[in-house]
Amino acid sequence: MHTCSLVFPPDPVWVRPCRESVRALLTAADRCDLADMAVLLTSEAVTNAVNACRNDACARPVTLFAEWSPRRCLRVLVHDEAAGLPVPRAPGPEDHHGRGMLLIAAGASDWGVCRHGPGPGKATWFELAGARLPA
């Protein structure tokens, strides 16, 4: 099983290393066919967590955990300790923000948000599975 995890401060500079970690994990699992969607969804989940922390003045670290599971799918979990739960919104065509959860819901095989631990934190997770593309 291939896994990776990162623990980082809630700063947007960490979105790229998270994306690249998931891309490297899929390369190691020989599932590059899932990389573009996985990178997009990871970027959205991490950005949402970082923004939630910054908006809530929460300085506690954000955690990314990703694995190529025995169920033959990618599972990514992003945990933060900001209060509140993310919800899909319906942004207008002129809005520059607010599409992250919609993209995750549309692109993932399965996804959700759960409370984790005794504090105010939560985790956004998604799974991504797909048929191997012909060679």
Residue pairs with C-beta under 8 A, 6 or more apart in sequence:
1 67
1 68
1 69
1 70
2 25
2 28
2 29
2 67
2 68
3 25
3 65
3 66
3 67
3 68
4 21
4 22
4 24
4 25
4 64
4 65
4 66
4 67
5 63
5 64
5 65
5 66
6 14
6 17
6 18
6 21
6 63
6 64
7 61
7 62
7 63
7 64
8 14
8 17
8 18
8 61
8 62
8 63
8 64
9 59
9 61
9 62
10 49
10 50
10 53
10 54
10 58
10 59
10 60
10 61
10 62
10 80
10 82
11 50
12 47
12 50
14 46
14 50
14 62
15 43
15 46
15 47
15 50
18 42
18 43
18 46
18 64
18 78
19 39
19 42
19 43
19 46
21 64
21 66
22 35
22 38
22 39
22 42
22 64
22 66
22 74
22 76
23 35
23 38
23 39
25 66
25 67
25 68
25 74
26 32
26 34
26 35
26 38
26 68
26 74
27 35
28 68
29 68
29 74
31 68
31 74
31 132
33 130
33 132
33 133
34 74
34 128
34 129
34 130
37 107
37 128
37 130
38 74
38 76
38 128
40 103
40 107
41 76
41 103
41 104
41 107
41 108
41 126
41 128
42 64
42 66
42 76
42 78
44 99
44 100
44 101
44 103
44 104
45 76
45 78
45 100
45 104
45 124
45 125
45 126
46 62
46 64
46 78
47 100
48 78
48 86
48 100
48 101
48 124
49 62
49 78
49 79
49 80
49 82
49 124
50 62
50 80
52 58
52 80
52 82
52 84
52 86
53 59
53 60
53 62
53 80
53 81
53 82
55 82
56 82
56 83
56 84
58 80
58 81
58 82
58 83
60 80
60 81
60 121
62 78
62 79
62 80
63 77
63 78
63 79
63 80
64 76
64 77
64 78
65 76
65 77
65 78
65 79
66 74
66 75
66 76
66 77
67 74
67 75
68 74
69 75
69 127
71 129
72 129
73 109
73 127
73 128
73 129
74 127
74 128
74 129
75 125
75 126
75 127
76 125
76 126
76 127
76 128
77 123
77 124
77 125
78 123
78 124
78 125
79 116
79 121
79 122
79 123
80 121
80 122
81 119
81 120
81 121
82 120
82 121
82 122
83 120
84 122
85 113
85 122
86 100
86 101
86 113
86 122
86 124
87 101
88 101
88 102
88 105
89 98
89 99
89 101
89 102
90 102
91 97
91 98
91 99
101 124
104 111
104 124
104 126
105 111
107 126
107 128
108 126
108 127
108 128
109 126
109 127
109 128
109 129
109 130
110 126
110 127
111 124
111 125
111 126
111 127
112 124
112 125
112 126
113 122
113 123
113 124
113 125
114 122
114 123
114 125
115 121
115 122
115 123
116 122
116 123
